[in-house]
Amino acid sequence: MEAKINLTLEESSLLRNSLDVIQIQGKNAKMVANLQDKLEESIFQLQMNIQMAEEEKREKEAAKIQQLEELKSQEEAKKPTPSRGRKPKS
């Protein structure tokens, strides 16, 4: 039976580091090693999720900037160009 616990990156790292300092008896060594592996995998996944979320956010911001620049270019293109030195005939 397994339990699912949602931990932050900091919480997972704390638990993983604490496993390095506890006293382990022979019968528990394999279980602690497995727990260390699970926590390391969890930490890796959390770091990847954070990195992907940050990258997605940067991409969205870049797309917004590009869209604003395109709108600005379109507005500039719509502005009439002033005539140079020609006066209308009277």
C-alpha positions, 0 to 999 in steps of 0.5 A: 500500500502506498500513500501519496503526499504532495511536498514542496521542493524544499520539503522533499530536499529536507527529507532527503538530506535528513536521511543522510544523518539518521542511524540505520540498522541493517534491517532498515538499510534497503528501505531507507535506500529506496526512500532516498531514491524515491525522494531524489526522483521526486526532487528531480521531477519537481525541479523539471516541473518548475523549469518547464513552468518558467520556460512556458511563462517566458515563452508566453511573455515573448509572444505577448511582446511580439504581438504588441510590436506587430500591433505597433507596426500596423498602427505606424503603417496606417498613419498618413505620411505628411507631404513634403513642401507641396502646397495645394493649388489655390 
